[in-house]
Amino acid sequence: MSDVPDNVVQLFREEPNERIKREMAEDWEMAYLAAGQTLSDPETATSARVAISVMSHFIRGHYEVGHITEEQKDSLLWWLGTGNYAADEMQK
């Protein structure tokens, strides 16, 4: 039996590889498409990068004040980084 409550969703970080990053890039693009946008548009991609940068800053701040662990910070930053990867890949 786990000590984790039933309503907690575990986020497991796998080591970065092309398959995972490609799948996440597709997820990011699908989210933008659902909002009537696309990361293939340079302005939208730039906007995504800015938003990801701000969110990354917030995560680092939460780590610095002790609200999250280093492992949590690293995991969250890795997943956010897939958004930058998506924005870069959709520009190719």
Residue pairs with C-beta under 8 A, 6 or more apart in sequence:
4 10
11 75
11 79
13 74
13 75
13 78
13 79
14 20
16 78
20 82
21 82
21 85
22 89
24 79
24 82
24 83
24 85
24 86
25 82
25 85
25 86
25 89
25 90
26 86
27 86
28 39
28 48
28 82
28 83
28 86
28 87
29 38
29 39
29 86
29 90
32 38
32 39
32 44
32 48
37 44
38 44
38 90
39 45
39 48
39 86
39 87
39 90
39 91
40 90
40 91
42 91
45 87
45 88
45 90
45 91
46 87
48 83
48 84
48 86
48 87
49 83
49 84
49 87
52 80
52 81
52 83
52 84
52 87
55 80
56 77
56 80
59 68
59 73
59 76
59 77
59 80
60 73
60 77
62 68
62 73
63 69
63 70
63 72
63 73
68 76
